[in-house]
């Protein structure tokens, strides 16, 4: 990603991934539930990363104490360079959560129906979408991408202030993907058989674990838009509040 920042300063992104719960239904329905799932994931991921940073910082401090006491530090084959980066670059700046969901629409007329569609949901169409949620602060790292015309006064990177409220004003970046209509057989599986979208996708298109692959959008567009592509623009849009922090 090209970012217009000081060319004399080196920037590096360090990220960790965490398996956290959305604390909503396995198949969220509607904007409110889907957005809540994304925000819950972002908050939980941020907390997990903060916990990991604390644990690695304590481990590094113990190792440093051992070295200072001229004791032989035991080699740990499980040490990971990523863990070293966690301590080196400090606590997390962002927590990011993504949640896919469906919208129920009544009779847009884009799906043909046959006489076999004799269930209570025959006039309902399902549309796929997803919400992005990014939790961050107003600190230097989070607002490094601010617009060149932004008047926001970034907290200095090496600020010595002890006022946590001054340096840590938590804020959200939120956005939603485009939406697209799901095939009628898939909609019936979700509405009538209470299947998750990913499982309905696997069944209809004879795939395995599609929700962790190209996603439903991938197979429906013949892979012109992959699951990753589908999220890319929405994630950039979710960063708008950090590009123009004074307006959000």
N, C-alpha and C positions, 0 to 999 in steps of 0.2 A: 504494500500500500504506500503510495506516495504521499508524504506529509510535508507541508511547507513549514519547516522549522529551521532553527539555526544550523547551518551546514558545518559549523565548526565543532558541533557537539555530537557525540555518538549516542544513538538511541537503540535500545534493544528490547524486544518484547519477550517476556518470559510468562508462560501460561501453564496452568495445571488443570486437569479435568477431574470432575468429581461426580460420582454416582449418587444423586440426591433425589428425593421424592418431590413430586409436584404438589402433593397433598390435595389433589382434586381427583375426580373420577378418571379411570384409565382412558376413557374416551370423552374428553371434554366437549360440551356442546354449547355453542354461543360464545360471543366475545368476552363476556364477563368472566366465565369460568376458565376460559383458555388463557386470558391475560393474567388471572390470578395464579394459574399454574406456572406461567413464565416467571412472574415476580417471586413466587415461592422458591423456584429453582435458583434464581439469581441470588436471593438472600442466603439460601442454604449453601450454595457454592462459595460465596464470599466468606461465610462463617467457617466452612471447612478449610479454605485456603488460609484464613487467619490462624486457625488452630494448627495447621501444618507448619506455618511459619514459626509459631511459638515453640512447637516441639523441636523443630530443626535448630532454632536459635539456642534453645537450652542444651541440645546435644553438642552444638559447636562450642558453647561456653564450657561444658564439661571437658571436652577434648582439649581445649586451650589450657584449662587448669592443669590437666595431666601433663601436658608438654612443659608448662612453666615449672612444674615440680620435678622436671627431669625424669618423669616416669615414661616408660615405653607405652605408647598408645597402641592399643590392639587394632589390628587391621580388620576392617569390616567389609566383607565381600559384597554385602548388600548395599553399600553406599552408592548413591546415584549422583551423577553430575547435576541433574535437575534439582536435587535437594540442596546442593551447594549454591546453585543459582538462587534458590528461594531465600537463603540467608543473605547472600551477597546483595540482592536487589531489593530486599525489604519486604514489608507486608503487602498484601494485594491492594491494587488501586481500583479495580473493577470486579464486579461479579456479573456474569452473563447467564441468562436463562432463556431457553427457547421452548415453546409449547405449541404443538400442532392441535388443531381442533376442527370441528365441523359446524356449519351453519345450516339450519333447516329453513327452506323457503317453500312457499306454497305456489304451485302452478305457474312457473315462468313460461311454460310451453315449449321449452327446449328439449324435453325428453318425450319421445313417443311412448305411448302406452298400448298394451294389448289386453285382450279379454282375460288373460291369466293374472293380471295385476288386480286381484280381487281382495286385497288386504286393506286394512284401515288407513294405511299410509300411502295409498296409490297416488295421491295428489301432492305428496311431499317430495321435494328434491333436496339432496345434500350437496353442499359446497364445501370444499376443503380450503383451509386457511391456517395461518400460524401467527402467533404473537411473539415479539422479541422484547426482552426486558434487560436493561443494563443499569446496575446500581453503582454509583461512583461518588466522588466528592468534588469539591472545588479546588483540590490541591494542584500542584504544578503538573504532575504526571497526567492527571485526568483532563486537564484543560490545555495540554500542549498542542492540541489540534485546533485551538480556537482560531476563528477567522482573523485575518490581518487587520480588519477594521473593527474588531471587537474592542469595546471599552472596558471589558471586565478586568479587574485588578487581580491577577493570579497571586496566590500565596507564594512567596519566594521559596524556591526549592530547598534552600538551606536555612529556612526561618528558625529562629531560636525561641519563638513564642511558646509559652507553656499553656496557653489558653486553647484547650482541645476544641471548644466550640468555634473558635476563630479559624482553625485549620481544617476542621472536619464538618462540613455542611453536606450531609448526604442528599443526593438527588437522583432522580430517575431519568433514564432515556427509554422511551417506549415507541414501538412502531408495529405495524401489521403488514403481512405479506399481501400480495394479490390473492384473489380467490378463484377457484375453478370448480366446475360442476363434476360430480362423481357419476360414473355409470350407474344406471338404474339397478342392475343386479347387485352391485356393491352397496348401494344405498339400502336395498331391501335387507341385506345381511346385517347391516349396522342397526337399522331401525327395528327389524322383526326378530332377528336372532341375537341382538345385543353384542355383536362382534366389534372388536376394535378395528379401526381403519386398516392398520397394518396386516391383521389376520385376514380381513376380507380381501385385501390386495393379494396376499399369498394364495388364497383359495381360488380366486377368480382367474389369476394369471399364472397359476402353477409355479409360484416362486417360494423362496425360503428367506425369512427375516428381511423382507423388503424394506421395512421401516428404518433399518440401519444401513441400507444400500442406497440405491438411486431414488427410493421413495416412490409413492404413487404418481407424483408429478413426472418422474422419469419415464415410467412405462407408458403413461398416457400421452406424453409428447414425443415418444420414440427417442427419448434421451437427449432431445434438443435442450431441455431444461432438466438438470439433475436436482436432487434434493439439496445439495450444497449451493448450486446456482440460485435456487428458489429463495434461500435464506440470505444470500449475499447482500442484495440491495436493501432489504429490510433491516439488516444489522447496521449498515451505513446510516440509514435514516434514523435509527435509534440513537446514534451519536450526535444528532443535531443539537441536543441540549448542552453538549460539551463543546460544540463549535461556537455557539452563541450563548454562553452561560448566563449573561446578564438578562436575557429575555426569558429564561426558564427558571 
